[in-house]
Amino acid sequence: MKQYLEHGHLTLVGKAWEIRHQLKLLSKSGAKAGPAQGPTLREWLQASVRSR
């Protein structure tokens, strides 16, 4: 499975089950952290783009 980060967009490339699994992991980590405790996926992507 490959993950590409460009212009604030995350692109997942792989088998359907791999993509579903990765999306579940991303949604679980966001749900556990909550909005007050951790960055949203959008904030994380923006920070990743800026750090390049």
C-alpha positions as protocol buffer text, in pm:
chain_id: "A"
residue {
  index: 1
  type: MET
  ca { x: 0 y: 0 z: 0 }
}
residue {
  index: 2
  type: LYS
  ca { x: 123 y: 348 z: -84 }
}
residue {
  index: 3
  type: GLN
  ca { x: 26 y: 686 z: 57 }
}
residue {
  index: 4
  type: TYR
  ca { x: 84 y: 1011 z: -128 }
}
residue {
  index: 5
  type: LEU
  ca { x: 53 y: 1354 z: 24 }
}
residue {
  index: 6
  type: GLU
  ca { x: 23 y: 1642 z: -223 }
}
residue {
  index: 7
  type: HIS
  ca { x: -128 y: 1987 z: -191 }
}
residue {
  index: 8
  type: GLY
  ca { x: -309 y: 1897 z: 130 }
}
residue {
  index: 9
  type: HIS
  ca { x: -464 y: 1580 z: -16 }
}
residue {
  index: 10
  type: LEU
  ca { x: -399 y: 1226 z: 96 }
}
residue {
  index: 11
  type: THR
  ca { x: -411 y: 962 z: -176 }
}
residue {
  index: 12
  type: LEU
  ca { x: -415 y: 595 z: -82 }
}
residue {
  index: 13
  type: VAL
  ca { x: -316 y: 336 z: -343 }
}
residue {
  index: 14
  type: GLY
  ca { x: -350 y: -34 z: -284 }
}
residue {
  index: 15
  type: LYS
  ca { x: -592 y: -320 z: -261 }
}
residue {
  index: 16
  type: ALA
  ca { x: -946 y: -234 z: -150 }
}
residue {
  index: 17
  type: TRP
  ca { x: -907 y: -416 z: 182 }
}
residue {
  index: 18
  type: GLU
  ca { x: -580 y: -230 z: 252 }
}
residue {
  index: 19
  type: ILE
  ca { x: -743 y: 107 z: 190 }
}
residue {
  index: 20
  type: ARG
  ca { x: -1045 y: 18 z: 408 }
}
residue {
  index: 21
  type: HIS
  ca { x: -810 y: -95 z: 685 }
}
residue {
  index: 22
  type: GLN
  ca { x: -604 y: 224 z: 667 }
}
residue {
  index: 23
  type: LEU
  ca { x: -917 y: 442 z: 670 }
}
residue {
  index: 24
  type: LYS
  ca { x: -1043 y: 256 z: 978 }
}
residue {
  index: 25
  type: LEU
  ca { x: -711 y: 315 z: 1153 }
}
residue {
  index: 26
  type: LEU
  ca { x: -717 y: 684 z: 1064 }
}
residue {
  index: 27
  type: SER
  ca { x: -1077 y: 725 z: 1181 }
}
residue {
  index: 28
  type: LYS
  ca { x: -1009 y: 539 z: 1508 }
}
residue {
  index: 29
  type: SER
  ca { x: -705 y: 751 z: 1588 }
}
residue {
  index: 30
  type: GLY
  ca { x: -910 y: 1065 z: 1522 }
}
residue {
  index: 31
  type: ALA
  ca { x: -1199 y: 943 z: 1736 }
}
residue {
  index: 32
  type: LYS
  ca { x: -971 y: 853 z: 2028 }
}
residue {
  index: 33
  type: ALA
  ca { x: -789 y: 1184 z: 2023 }
}
residue {
  index: 34
  type: GLY
  ca { x: -1101 y: 1396 z: 1996 }
}
residue {
  index: 35
  type: PRO
  ca { x: -1099 y: 1747 z: 1855 }
}
residue {
  index: 36
  type: ALA
  ca { x: -955 y: 1909 z: 2168 }
}
residue {
  index: 37
  type: GLN
  ca { x: -669 y: 1659 z: 2210 }
}
residue {
  index: 38
  type: GLY
  ca { x: -525 y: 1608 z: 1862 }
}
residue {
  index: 39
  type: PRO
  ca { x: -516 y: 1754 z: 1516 }
}
residue {
  index: 40
  type: THR
  ca { x: -779 y: 1668 z: 1258 }
}
residue {
  index: 41
  type: LEU
  ca { x: -673 y: 1488 z: 941 }
}
residue {
  index: 42
  type: ARG
  ca { x: -692 y: 1819 z: 754 }
}
residue {
  index: 43
  type: GLU
  ca { x: -467 y: 1992 z: 1010 }
}
residue {
  index: 44
  type: TRP
  ca { x: -222 y: 1702 z: 1000 }
}
residue {
  index: 45
  type: LEU
  ca { x: -209 y: 1716 z: 619 }
}
residue {
  index: 46
  type: GLN
  ca { x: -154 y: 2092 z: 620 }
}
residue {
  index: 47
  type: ALA
  ca { x: 128 y: 2060 z: 873 }
}
residue {
  index: 48
  type: SER
  ca { x: 287 y: 1781 z: 668 }
}
residue {
  index: 49
  type: VAL
  ca { x: 279 y: 1990 z: 351 }
}
residue {
  index: 50
  type: ARG
  ca { x: 433 y: 2290 z: 531 }
}
residue {
  index: 51
  type: SER
  ca { x: 716 y: 2079 z: 675 }
}
residue {
  index: 52
  type: ARG
  ca { x: 837 y: 1968 z: 329 }
}
